[in-house]
Amino acid sequence: MSELINYHLDEGVATLTLNNGKVNAISPDVIAAFNAALDQAEKDRAVVIITGQPGILSGGYDLKVMTAGPQQAVGLVTAGSTLARRLLSHPFPVIVACPGHAVAKGAFLLLSADYRIGVEGPYKIGLNEVQIGMTMHHAGIELARDRLRRSAFHRSVINAEMFEPQDAVDAGFLDQVVPAEQLLERAVQVARELKKLNMLAHKNTKLKVRKALLELLDEAIMRDQEHMG
């Protein structure tokens, strides 16, 4: 397994830990490692926990790649949107244990999971694309529209409003906030509860619930490739 994603399996729970520098930038190599780890988790029939380093889940896409040229940017955004789609349709439950900041693609990881736990503290969670001069991509808009509360959707996507953890629960980025020292313990508790589900029923119900969103994402990914290209 790649050093960019640490994979740890324990009693049917696979913990994927992002490990790519100070802000856990999402690069093409990180996405490849993510997909390899998810492949392994499927083989292990494991509930998945995704987490990062103390204080940060991810600060978003690798800006070096995003500014290297249109082709590189389109490739990275396409791979990232495809990863979000995969997480949304993963056959086993996916939990994100967010240890701090989750910005841009980091926040989209939260929106792609089945259960999201954050930590107390002065952390920022949200979609800052407009703040840094990026027009929001179609796939991001559709994912945010589906997973965020109506009252927060426009503020988040159009105004680039950032949320502290407790406010991120109300917005729809998180389901629960705990003290930092309890994060992984709580994530494992949730994973063990979700392990009790009938996994075939979980998968089939997830695909029914998210059918319209997955179809919208497929269309949006194609539109983004055409528009950005």
C-alpha positions as CSV (number, residue, x, y, z in Angstrom):
1,M,0.0,0.0,0.0
2,S,1.2,3.5,-0.8
3,E,2.8,5.7,1.9
4,L,0.3,8.5,0.9
5,I,-2.6,6.4,2.3
6,N,-1.8,4.3,5.3
7,Y,-4.1,1.2,5.4
8,H,-4.8,-0.5,8.7
9,L,-7.3,-3.4,9.0
10,D,-8.6,-4.5,12.4
11,E,-11.6,-6.7,13.0
12,G,-13.3,-5.8,9.7
13,V,-12.6,-2.1,10.0
14,A,-10.2,-0.6,7.5
15,T,-8.7,2.8,8.5
16,L,-7.3,4.9,5.6
17,T,-5.0,7.7,6.8
18,L,-4.1,10.5,4.4
19,N,-0.4,11.3,4.8
20,N,0.7,13.8,2.2
21,G,2.5,16.7,3.8
22,K,1.3,19.6,5.9
23,V,-2.1,20.0,4.3
24,N,-2.7,16.5,2.9
25,A,-3.0,17.9,-0.6
26,I,-5.0,15.7,-2.9
27,S,-2.8,14.9,-5.9
28,P,-3.1,12.3,-8.7
29,D,-0.9,10.0,-6.7
30,V,-3.1,10.4,-3.6
31,I,-6.2,9.6,-5.6
32,A,-4.5,6.5,-7.1
33,A,-3.5,5.4,-3.5
34,F,-7.1,6.1,-2.4
35,N,-8.5,3.8,-5.1
36,A,-6.0,1.1,-4.3
37,A,-6.9,1.3,-0.6
38,L,-10.6,1.1,-1.5
39,D,-10.0,-1.9,-3.7
40,Q,-8.3,-3.6,-0.7
41,A,-11.1,-2.6,1.7
42,E,-13.6,-4.2,-0.7
43,K,-11.6,-7.4,-0.8
44,D,-11.5,-7.3,3.0
45,R,-15.2,-6.7,3.1
46,A,-14.4,-3.9,5.6
47,V,-16.2,-0.9,6.9
48,V,-14.0,2.1,5.9
49,I,-12.8,4.9,8.1
50,I,-11.0,7.8,6.3
51,T,-8.9,10.2,8.4
52,G,-6.0,12.6,8.3
53,Q,-3.3,14.1,10.5
54,P,-3.9,15.9,13.8
55,G,-5.5,19.2,12.9
56,I,-6.3,18.5,9.2
57,L,-8.2,16.1,7.0
58,S,-7.2,17.9,3.8
59,G,-6.7,21.4,2.4
60,G,-7.9,20.3,-1.0
61,Y,-6.4,19.6,-4.4
62,D,-2.6,20.0,-5.0
63,L,-2.4,23.6,-6.3
64,K,0.9,22.8,-8.1
65,V,-1.0,20.3,-10.2
66,M,-4.0,22.6,-10.6
67,T,-1.8,25.5,-11.9
68,A,0.5,23.3,-14.1
69,G,-1.9,23.6,-17.1
70,P,-5.5,23.0,-18.2
71,Q,-4.9,19.3,-19.0
72,Q,-3.4,18.6,-15.5
73,A,-6.2,20.5,-13.8
74,V,-9.0,18.7,-15.8
75,G,-7.3,15.4,-15.1
76,L,-7.1,16.0,-11.3
77,V,-10.7,17.3,-11.0
78,T,-12.0,14.4,-13.1
79,A,-10.2,11.9,-10.9
80,G,-11.4,13.6,-7.8
81,S,-15.0,13.7,-8.8
82,T,-14.8,10.1,-9.9
83,L,-13.4,9.2,-6.4
84,A,-16.3,11.1,-4.8
85,R,-18.7,9.1,-6.9
86,R,-17.0,5.8,-5.9
87,L,-17.2,6.7,-2.2
88,L,-20.9,7.5,-2.5
89,S,-21.6,4.1,-4.1
90,H,-19.0,2.0,-2.1
91,P,-20.6,-1.3,-1.2
92,F,-19.7,-1.0,2.5
93,P,-20.2,1.9,5.0
94,V,-17.7,4.8,4.7
95,I,-17.0,7.0,7.8
96,V,-14.8,10.1,7.8
97,A,-13.1,10.9,11.0
98,C,-12.1,14.6,10.4
99,P,-9.4,15.6,12.8
100,G,-9.5,19.4,12.0
101,H,-9.7,21.5,8.9
102,A,-11.4,20.2,5.8
103,V,-11.3,22.6,2.9
104,A,-12.4,22.4,-0.8
105,K,-11.7,18.7,-1.8
106,G,-11.2,17.9,1.9
107,A,-14.8,19.1,2.5
108,F,-16.0,17.2,-0.5
109,L,-14.6,14.0,1.1
110,L,-17.0,14.7,4.0
111,L,-19.9,15.1,1.5
112,S,-19.0,11.7,-0.1
113,A,-19.2,9.6,3.1
114,D,-22.1,7.8,4.9
115,Y,-21.2,9.2,8.4
116,R,-18.9,12.2,9.3
117,I,-17.3,12.9,12.7
118,G,-15.4,16.1,13.4
119,V,-13.6,17.5,16.4
120,E,-14.0,20.5,18.6
121,G,-11.6,23.4,18.0
122,P,-10.9,26.4,15.9
123,Y,-11.2,24.5,12.6
124,K,-12.6,25.6,9.3
125,I,-14.7,23.3,7.1
126,G,-16.1,24.3,3.7
127,L,-15.8,25.0,0.1
128,N,-13.4,28.0,-0.5
129,E,-13.2,27.7,-4.3
130,V,-14.8,31.1,-5.1
131,Q,-12.6,32.7,-2.4
132,I,-9.4,31.6,-4.2
133,G,-10.6,32.4,-7.7
134,M,-11.9,29.1,-8.9
135,T,-15.4,28.8,-10.5
136,M,-17.1,25.8,-8.8
137,H,-17.2,22.7,-11.0
138,H,-20.5,21.1,-12.0
139,A,-19.8,17.9,-10.1
140,G,-19.0,19.8,-6.9
141,I,-22.2,21.8,-7.2
142,E,-24.4,18.7,-7.6
143,L,-22.7,16.9,-4.7
144,A,-23.1,20.0,-2.4
145,R,-26.7,20.5,-3.5
146,D,-27.5,17.0,-2.6
147,R,-25.7,16.7,0.8
148,L,-25.9,20.2,2.3
149,R,-28.9,21.7,4.0
150,R,-30.8,24.1,1.7
151,S,-30.0,27.1,4.0
152,A,-26.3,26.4,3.8
153,F,-25.9,25.4,0.1
154,H,-25.8,28.8,-1.5
155,R,-23.8,30.3,1.3
156,S,-21.3,27.5,1.0
157,V,-21.0,27.2,-2.8
158,I,-21.5,30.8,-4.0
159,N,-20.2,32.8,-1.0
160,A,-17.4,30.4,0.0
161,E,-18.6,30.6,3.6
162,M,-16.4,28.5,6.0
163,F,-18.0,26.8,9.0
164,E,-16.6,25.9,12.4
165,P,-17.2,22.3,13.4
166,Q,-20.5,22.7,15.3
167,D,-21.9,24.9,12.6
168,A,-20.7,22.4,10.0
169,V,-23.1,19.8,11.6
170,D,-26.0,22.2,11.0
171,A,-24.8,22.9,7.4
172,G,-24.6,19.2,6.5
173,F,-20.8,18.6,6.3
174,L,-20.7,16.7,9.6
175,D,-23.0,14.5,11.6
176,Q,-21.3,14.7,15.0
177,V,-18.5,16.6,16.8
178,V,-16.4,15.1,19.6
179,P,-13.3,16.2,21.6
180,A,-10.2,15.5,19.5
181,E,-8.9,12.8,21.8
182,Q,-12.1,10.8,21.3
183,L,-12.2,11.0,17.5
184,L,-10.8,7.7,16.4
185,E,-12.4,5.8,19.3
186,R,-15.8,7.2,18.3
187,A,-15.2,6.4,14.7
188,V,-14.4,2.8,15.5
189,Q,-17.6,2.7,17.7
190,V,-19.7,3.9,14.7
191,A,-17.9,1.4,12.4
192,R,-18.7,-1.5,14.7
193,E,-22.3,-0.4,14.8
194,L,-22.5,-0.2,11.0
195,K,-20.8,-3.6,10.8
196,K,-24.0,-5.1,12.2
197,L,-25.9,-4.0,9.1
198,N,-26.8,-6.5,6.4
199,M,-24.2,-5.4,3.8
200,L,-26.1,-6.4,0.7
201,A,-29.2,-4.5,1.9
202,H,-26.9,-1.5,2.8
203,K,-25.4,-1.5,-0.7
204,N,-28.6,-1.9,-2.5
205,T,-30.4,0.7,-0.5
206,K,-27.5,3.2,-0.8
207,L,-27.6,2.8,-4.6
208,K,-31.4,3.3,-4.7
209,V,-31.2,6.4,-2.4
210,R,-28.3,7.9,-4.4
211,K,-29.4,6.8,-7.9
212,A,-30.4,10.3,-9.0
213,L,-27.2,11.9,-7.5
214,L,-24.9,9.3,-9.1
215,E,-26.5,10.0,-12.5
216,L,-26.2,13.7,-12.0
217,L,-22.5,13.2,-11.1
218,D,-21.9,11.2,-14.3
219,E,-23.3,13.9,-16.4
220,A,-21.5,16.7,-14.4
221,I,-18.1,15.0,-14.7
222,M,-18.5,14.9,-18.5
223,R,-19.6,18.6,-18.6
224,D,-16.6,19.5,-16.4
225,Q,-14.3,17.8,-18.8
226,E,-15.8,19.7,-21.8
227,H,-16.0,23.0,-20.0
228,M,-12.6,23.0,-18.3
229,G,-10.9,21.4,-21.3
